C-alpha cells in the first residue's frame, strides 16, 4: 500500500527526489515501484473510461492505457539518451528511466484524482463526443503537468556546467514535442479506449485516419456542425 503513495511523496518533497536521482541511489528499486504504481493507476482510470461500453471494453481500456504511456516511454527514451550523450551529458539511462517513470506515475495519480469527475459525467450524460473530448482534455492536462515535472527533473539532475547545457535544453524541448506526437499517434493506433456506442466491441480498429482530425470531427459533432 505504501508504494501506491510514492508519487504523493515525490510531490511533497520533490527536492529530495531530485537528490536521490542525481546521486544514482537505489534507482532500480525506485523504477520498479514507479512502474507498478503507473500500471495500477492508469489501469484503474482506463477501466473507468471503458466501463460504459461493457466489461470487455473496460478491461481492454484498463490494459491499453498503461501500455500506451509505458510504450511511448520505450519508443522515445533511446532518442533522448543518445542525443544527450552526443552533447556531453553524464546522465545514465537509469536516471532518465526513473525520471520518466516518475513522470508517468505522477500523471497517473493526477488522472486517478480526476476519475470521480469523469465517472460523474459518464453517469449523467449519453453524449459520446462530449465524453471523448472530456477524456482527451483531462489526459492532456495531466500529461502536460507530468511533462513539466520531467523537464524540471532533467534540469535539476544536470550537474554539468559547460557550453553544451543550452543545446541539451533545446534538445529536451524538441524531444517533448516528439514524445507528444508519438503518444497521440500510439493512442490512435491502440483505439478504442471508450468504445463508440454505435459500434460493436473491438479490441482494436484498423490503422487509418489521424488523432487530430478525429478530435476536430468529434468537436464538430458536439457543437452540431456534423462532419
C-alpha positions in Angstrom: 0.0 0.0 0.0 2.8 2.4 0.8 4.2 2.0 -2.7 0.9 3.5 -4.1 1.6 6.7 -2.1 5.0 7.1 -3.6 4.0 9.7 -6.2 2.4 11.9 -3.5 5.7 11.6 -1.5 7.6 12.8 -4.6 5.3 15.8 -5.0 5.6 16.7 -1.3 9.4 16.6 -1.3 10.5 17.0 -4.9 13.9 18.3 -3.9 14.7 15.1 -2.0 13.7 13.0 -5.1 16.0 15.1 -7.3 18.9 14.4 -4.9 18.1 10.7 -4.9 18.1 10.5 -8.7 21.2 12.7 -9.1 23.1 10.5 -6.6 22.1 7.4 -8.6 20.9 5.8 -5.3 18.6 2.7 -5.3 17.2 3.6 -8.7 16.4 0.0 -9.7 14.0 -0.4 -6.7 12.6 3.1 -7.4 11.9 2.3 -11.0 10.1 -0.9 -10.0 7.8 0.9 -7.6 7.1 3.7 -10.1 6.3 1.1 -12.8 3.9 -0.7 -10.5 2.1 2.5 -9.5 1.9 3.7 -13.1 0.4 0.4 -14.3 -2.2 0.2 -11.5 -3.4 3.8 -11.5 -3.5 4.0 -15.3 -5.3 0.7 -15.4 -7.9 2.0 -13.0 -8.5 5.1 -14.9 -8.7 3.2 -18.2 -11.2 0.8 -16.6 -13.4 3.8 -15.7 -13.1 5.2 -19.2 -14.3 2.0 -20.8 -16.9 0.7 -18.3 -20.0 2.2 -20.0 -19.0 0.2 -23.1 -19.3 -3.1 -21.1 -17.0 -5.4 -19.2 -14.8 -6.2 -22.2 -14.4 -2.6 -23.2 -13.5 -1.7 -19.6 -10.9 -4.5 -19.4 -9.5 -3.5 -22.8 -9.1 0.2 -21.8 -7.7 -0.8 -18.4 -4.9 -2.7 -20.2 -4.3 -0.4 -23.1 -4.0 2.9 -21.2 -0.9 1.9 -19.2 0.5 0.2 -22.3 0.1 3.5 -24.1 2.1 5.5 -21.6 4.8 2.9 -21.0 5.3 2.0 -24.7 5.6 5.7 -25.6 8.4 5.9 -23.0 10.1 2.8 -24.5 9.9 4.3 -28.0 11.1 7.8 -27.2 13.7 7.3 -24.4 16.6 6.0 -26.6 16.4 9.1 -28.8 16.7 11.4 -25.7 19.5 9.5 -24.1 21.6 9.3 -27.3 21.2 12.9 -28.2 22.1 14.0 -24.7 25.2 11.7 -24.8 26.2 13.3 -28.1 26.3 16.7 -26.4 28.2 15.7 -23.3 25.5 14.7 -20.8 26.7 12.4 -17.9 23.2 11.2 -17.0 22.8 7.5 -17.0 20.0 5.6 -18.8 18.6 4.6 -15.4 18.4 8.1 -14.2 16.4 9.1 -17.2 14.2 6.0 -16.9 13.4 6.8 -13.3 12.5 10.4 -14.2 10.2 9.2 -17.0 8.6 6.6 -14.8 8.1 9.3 -12.1 6.5 11.5 -14.7 4.1 8.7 -15.7 3.3 7.8 -12.1 2.5 11.5 -11.3 0.4 11.7 -14.4 -1.4 8.5 -13.4 -2.0 9.8 -9.9 -3.5 13.1 -11.3 -5.7 11.0 -13.6 -7.0 9.0 -10.7 -7.8 12.3 -8.9 -10.0 13.2 -11.9 -11.6 9.8 -12.0 -14.7 10.8 -9.9 -15.3 13.8 -12.1 -15.1 11.6 -15.2 -17.4 8.9 -13.6 -19.9 11.6 -12.8 -20.2 12.9 -16.3 -20.3 9.4 -17.7 -23.3 8.6 -15.5 -25.1 11.8 -16.2 -24.8 12.2 -20.0 -25.0 10.0 -23.0 -23.2 12.4 -25.3 -20.3 10.3 -26.6 -18.4 13.1 -28.4 -18.5 15.2 -25.2 -17.2 12.3 -23.0 -14.5 11.6 -25.5 -13.3 15.2 -25.7 -13.5 15.5 -21.9 -11.2 12.5 -21.5 -8.8 13.9 -24.0 -8.8 17.2 -22.1 -8.2 15.5 -18.7 -5.5 13.3 -20.0 -3.9 16.2 -21.9 -3.8 18.4 -18.8 -2.4 15.6 -16.5 0.2 14.6 -19.1 1.3 18.3 -19.6 1.8 18.6 -15.8 3.8 15.4 -15.9 6.0 16.5 -18.7 6.7 19.8 -16.9 7.8 17.8 -13.9 10.1 15.8 -16.2 11.7 18.9 -17.7 12.3 20.3 -14.2 13.9 17.0 -13.2 16.2 16.9 -16.2 17.4 20.4 -15.3 17.8 19.5 -11.6 19.9 16.4 -12.0 22.1 18.1 -14.7 25.3 18.8 -12.6 27.4 19.6 -15.7 28.2 23.3 -16.3 29.5 23.6 -19.9 28.8 25.2 -23.2 26.5 22.4 -24.3 24.0 22.8 -21.5 21.9 25.2 -23.6 22.0 22.8 -26.5 20.7 19.9 -24.3 17.9 22.1 -23.1 16.9 22.8 -26.7 17.1 19.1 -27.4 14.8 18.4 -24.4 12.2 20.8 -25.7 12.3 19.2 -29.2 12.1 15.8 -27.6 9.0 16.7 -25.6 7.3 17.7 -28.9 8.3 14.3 -30.4 7.1 12.5 -27.2 3.7 14.2 -27.6 3.3 13.2 -31.2 4.4 9.6 -30.6 2.0 9.4 -27.7 -1.0 10.7 -29.6 -0.3 8.6 -32.7 0.1 5.5 -30.5 -3.2 6.3 -28.7 -4.8 6.5 -32.1 -3.3 3.1 -33.1 -4.5 1.4 -29.9 -8.0 2.8 -30.0 -10.8 2.4 -29.0 -10.4 3.2 -25.3 -14.0 4.1 -24.6 -15.9 2.3 -27.4 -18.4 4.0 -29.7 -21.9 3.1 -28.5 -23.0 2.7 -32.2 -20.3 0.1 -32.9 -19.7 -3.4 -31.6 -16.8 -4.1 -29.2 -13.4 -4.2 -30.8 -10.0 -4.7 -29.2 -8.5 -2.5 -31.9 -9.6 -0.8 -35.1 -7.9 -0.6 -38.5 -5.0 1.7 -38.7 -6.0 4.8 -40.7 -7.0 8.4 -40.2 -5.4 10.8 -37.7 -5.8 11.6 -34.0 -6.1 15.3 -34.5 -8.6 15.0 -37.4 -10.8 12.8 -35.2 -10.7 15.3 -32.3 -11.8 18.1 -34.7 -14.6 15.8 -36.0 -15.7 15.0 -32.5 -15.8 18.7 -31.6 -17.8 19.4 -34.7 -20.4 16.7 -33.7 -20.5 18.1 -30.2 -21.3 21.6 -31.4 -23.7 20.5 -34.1 -21.5 21.1 -37.1 -21.7 17.5 -38.4 -18.5 16.0 -40.0 
